[in-house]
């Protein structure tokens, strides 16, 4: 059987938590020159009254930082798959100015795509439900996890890269957790290769309101692991898989359930789970095809102006990783398409 499934991933994208904790090179400290360029570009546009969505990369000049971002993108796309930019002092900016800054940075990453049915391109990750879903169950009520304070299970988003800027951390908890989905593959291949068949065959996902209609399944079965043009890519969301089977009136087989349960168990294990505690100004960039991310439950401040807030971008990299058609169409909007705007 092993000669019929993708080979072990031997690239730097298949890492363990211990390796990354020892490495530390994924933390990129922005230099004074980098910060000055961001500041100048941001204030020039903000003072002219130009908002995010209204300008392009050519309007947000970063002479020194732009080449660094291009190099970093290659590392995110074909290297370890993630990075954390650090050093931005958010207290120097208003939220409107931070939005300009983050959007400007995003224009240097690639094509920014829609994240929700409202068509938002620059999203806000904050608890909009007042702790209502602290114990989970948000998907069943049509609520996206990033709008709660609940624990978020390991998953990948529907873009090449997801970027998060921390404006304010929570009062307690809310750590960002990431795992290499390719290292998880290696572990499953080594210890339970019999479970790879359902992961390679794929599942129909419940789009939980991200489809062209409010209640919609993916048109095709999306592989958890897709082998295409010599590269392995991963798409995973256990809850959406389980809800998809329920919406389709099907029951996952014992093998299918065991496979997705094992994926989640490995991704959350100490060997593979890299924990990050966001500081204000941190910018996390993740490759959705080679990593999965999760979040610890958090307790927030009562004062609205102190509550946990992250700014989020979904970005597709120009001429990015080759993706199989049945894998790339994750939202019924075609290959690498964003969420359909319908509200």
C-alpha positions in Angstrom: 0.0 0.0 0.0 2.8 2.5 0.9 4.0 2.6 -2.8 0.5 3.9 -3.8 0.3 6.9 -1.4 2.4 10.1 -1.4 5.9 9.8 0.0 7.1 11.0 3.3 7.5 14.8 3.3 11.2 15.6 3.8 11.1 19.4 3.4 11.4 22.0 6.1 7.6 22.3 6.1 7.3 19.1 8.1 8.5 20.3 11.4 7.9 19.5 15.1 7.3 21.9 17.9 10.6 21.2 19.6 12.5 21.9 16.4 10.7 25.3 16.1 11.2 26.2 19.7 14.9 25.6 19.3 15.1 27.4 16.0 13.4 30.7 16.6 14.3 32.1 13.1 10.6 32.2 12.3 10.3 35.3 14.6 11.2 38.3 12.3 12.0 41.4 14.2 11.2 44.5 12.1 14.1 46.9 11.9 13.9 50.6 12.5 14.1 51.1 8.8 11.2 48.7 8.2 9.0 50.4 10.8 9.8 53.9 9.5 8.8 52.8 6.0 5.5 51.4 7.3 4.9 54.5 9.3 5.5 56.9 6.4 3.4 54.9 3.9 0.6 54.6 6.4 0.4 58.2 7.5 0.6 59.5 3.9 -2.4 57.6 2.9 -4.4 58.2 6.1 -3.8 61.9 6.0 -5.2 61.9 2.5 -8.3 60.2 3.7 -7.6 57.0 1.7 -9.0 53.9 3.4 -8.1 50.2 3.1 -9.6 48.6 -0.1 -9.0 52.0 -1.9 -5.3 51.6 -2.7 -2.9 49.1 -4.2 0.6 47.9 -3.6 1.9 50.7 -5.9 0.4 53.2 -3.5 2.1 51.7 -0.4 5.8 52.0 -1.1 8.2 49.9 1.0 11.6 50.2 -0.7 13.6 48.2 1.9 10.8 46.0 3.4 9.2 44.9 0.2 12.1 42.7 -1.0 12.2 41.2 2.5 8.5 40.4 2.3 9.0 38.7 -1.1 11.8 36.5 0.3 9.6 35.7 3.4 6.8 34.7 1.1 9.0 32.1 -0.5 9.8 30.7 2.9 6.1 30.6 3.8 5.1 29.1 0.5 7.9 26.4 0.1 9.8 26.5 3.4 8.6 26.1 7.0 5.2 27.6 6.1 4.8 30.4 8.7 6.4 33.5 10.3 5.8 36.0 13.0 6.6 39.6 12.4 7.3 41.5 15.6 8.2 45.1 16.7 5.3 47.2 15.5 4.1 49.5 18.3 0.3 49.6 17.9 0.0 52.3 20.5 1.4 54.7 18.0 -1.6 54.3 15.7 -5.4 54.6 15.8 -7.3 51.6 14.7 -8.1 53.3 11.4 -4.4 53.8 10.8 -3.5 50.2 11.8 -6.1 49.1 9.2 -4.3 51.1 6.5 -1.0 49.8 7.6 -2.1 46.2 7.6 -3.9 46.4 4.3 -0.9 48.0 2.8 1.3 45.2 4.1 -1.2 42.7 2.7 -1.0 44.2 -0.8 2.7 43.1 -0.8 1.7 39.6 0.1 -0.7 38.9 -2.8 -4.4 39.0 -3.8 -6.6 39.7 -0.8 -9.8 37.6 -1.0 -13.3 37.7 0.7 -13.6 36.1 4.1 -17.3 36.0 4.7 -20.7 36.4 3.1 -20.6 40.2 3.7 -17.6 40.3 1.4 -15.2 41.6 4.0 -11.6 41.7 2.9 -10.1 43.0 6.1 -11.7 41.0 8.9 -11.8 41.5 12.7 -11.3 38.6 15.0 -13.0 39.4 18.3 -15.7 37.9 20.5 -19.0 39.2 19.1 -21.0 36.8 21.2 -20.1 37.9 24.7 -18.7 34.5 25.7 -21.9 32.8 24.7 -20.1 30.0 22.9 -17.2 29.5 25.4 -17.9 25.7 25.3 -18.3 25.5 21.6 -21.3 24.7 19.5 -21.0 27.9 17.4 -21.0 26.2 14.0 -24.3 24.5 14.7 -25.8 28.0 15.4 -24.4 29.5 12.2 -21.6 31.4 14.0 -18.0 31.5 12.9 -15.5 30.5 15.5 -13.4 33.7 15.2 -16.4 35.6 16.6 -16.4 33.7 19.9 -14.0 33.2 22.8 -14.2 29.4 22.4 -11.4 26.9 21.9 -10.9 26.6 18.1 -9.9 23.1 17.0 -7.1 22.7 14.4 -8.2 23.8 11.0 -7.0 25.5 7.8 -8.6 28.5 6.1 -9.7 28.9 2.5 -6.8 30.9 1.2 -3.1 30.4 0.4 -2.1 32.5 3.5 -3.9 33.7 6.5 -2.5 36.8 8.3 -3.4 37.9 11.8 -2.3 41.2 13.4 -2.7 41.4 17.1 -4.1 44.8 18.1 -5.1 43.7 21.7 -4.6 40.3 23.4 -7.2 38.8 25.7 -7.2 39.3 29.5 -6.4 35.7 29.8 -5.7 32.9 27.3 -6.3 33.0 23.6 -2.9 31.6 22.7 -2.4 30.9 19.0 -1.5 27.3 18.3 -0.1 25.9 15.0 1.0 22.5 13.8 2.6 21.3 10.6 -0.1 19.4 8.7 2.7 17.8 6.7 4.4 16.5 9.8 1.0 15.2 10.9 0.9 13.3 7.5 4.3 11.8 8.1 3.2 10.6 11.6 0.0 9.0 10.2 1.8 7.5 7.3 4.4 6.0 9.7 2.0 4.7 12.3 -1.4 4.3 10.7 -1.1 4.2 6.9 -4.4 2.4 6.7 -6.1 5.7 7.7 -4.6 7.6 4.7 -7.1 6.3 2.2 -10.1 8.3 3.6 -8.0 11.4 4.0 -6.8 11.2 0.4 -10.3 10.5 -0.9 -11.7 13.5 0.9 -15.0 14.7 2.3 -17.9 17.1 1.4 -17.7 20.0 3.8 -20.6 22.0 5.3 -19.7 25.5 4.3 -21.4 27.0 7.4 -22.7 30.0 5.6 -19.7 30.6 3.4 -21.3 29.2 0.3 -23.4 30.8 -2.4 -26.4 30.0 -0.2 -26.8 30.0 3.6 -26.9 26.2 3.8 -24.6 24.5 1.3 -22.2 21.6 0.9 -19.0 21.7 -1.2 -19.7 20.6 -4.7 -16.9 18.0 -4.6 -15.1 15.9 -2.1 -12.1 17.9 -0.8 -9.1 15.7 0.1 -7.6 16.3 3.5 -4.3 15.5 1.7 -3.8 16.3 -1.9 -0.8 15.2 -3.9 -0.3 17.3 -7.0 2.7 18.1 -9.2 5.1 16.7 -6.6 3.7 18.7 -3.6 1.5 17.6 -0.8 -1.2 20.1 0.4 -3.6 19.8 3.3 -7.2 21.1 3.9 -8.7 20.2 7.3 -11.7 21.2 9.4 -13.0 18.3 11.4 -16.3 20.0 12.5 -17.1 21.0 8.9 -16.5 17.5 7.8 -18.8 16.0 10.4 -21.5 18.6 9.8 -21.1 18.0 6.1 -21.9 14.3 6.5 -24.9 15.2 8.6 -26.2 17.7 6.1 -25.8 15.2 3.3 -27.7 12.6 5.3 -24.7 10.3 5.5 -22.8 8.7 8.3 -19.0 8.7 8.3 -17.5 5.3 8.3 -15.6 4.1 11.3 -12.4 4.4 9.2 -13.2 8.0 8.2 -14.1 9.1 11.7 -10.9 7.4 13.1 -8.8 9.2 10.5 -10.0 12.7 11.2 -10.0 12.0 15.0 -6.4 10.9 14.7 -5.4 13.9 12.6 -6.8 16.3 15.3 -5.2 14.3 18.1 -1.7 14.4 16.5 -2.0 18.1 15.6 -2.8 18.9 19.3 -0.1 16.7 20.8 2.9 18.2 22.5 5.2 16.9 19.9 3.6 18.8 17.1 1.8 21.8 18.7 3.7 25.1 18.6 2.2 27.6 21.1 2.4 31.4 20.5 1.3 34.1 22.9 0.5 37.1 20.8 2.0 40.5 21.8 0.4 43.7 20.6 1.7 44.4 17.1 2.6 40.8 16.3 1.7 39.8 12.7 1.4 36.0 12.1 1.5 34.6 8.6 0.5 31.0 8.0 0.5 28.8 4.9 -2.9 27.1 4.9 -1.7 24.3 2.7 1.1 23.1 5.1 -0.1 24.2 8.5 -3.2 24.0 10.6 -4.0 26.5 13.4 -6.1 26.5 16.5 -6.7 28.8 19.5 -7.0 28.4 23.2 -10.2 29.5 24.9 -9.9 33.0 26.4 -11.4 35.3 29.0 -11.8 38.9 27.9 -11.9 42.3 29.5 -15.3 43.8 30.3 -14.4 47.2 28.8 -15.0 47.2 25.0 -11.9 49.2 24.3 -9.7 46.6 26.0 -11.2 43.4 24.4 -9.1 41.0 22.3 -8.9 42.2 18.7 -7.0 40.8 15.8 -7.1 42.0 12.2 -7.3 39.3 9.6 -6.4 38.9 5.9 -7.0 36.0 3.6 -4.4 36.2 0.8 -3.7 34.2 -2.4 0.0 34.2 -3.5 0.5 35.2 -7.2 1.7 32.1 -9.1 1.4 30.2 -5.9 1.6 26.5 -5.0 0.0 24.3 -7.7 -3.3 22.9 -6.4 -5.4 20.1 -7.8 -8.8 21.4 -9.1 -10.9 19.3 -6.7 -8.8 20.5 -3.8 -8.6 24.2 -4.9 -12.4 24.7 -5.2 -13.2 24.8 -1.5 -16.0 27.3 -1.4 -17.9 26.5 -4.7 -16.4 29.6 -6.2 -13.7 28.0 -8.4 -10.0 27.4 -7.8 -8.8 29.6 -5.0 -12.0 31.6 -4.9 -13.0 33.6 -1.8 -16.3 33.5 0.0 -19.3 34.5 -2.1 -20.7 37.9 -1.1 -24.5 37.6 -0.6 -25.4 39.8 2.4 
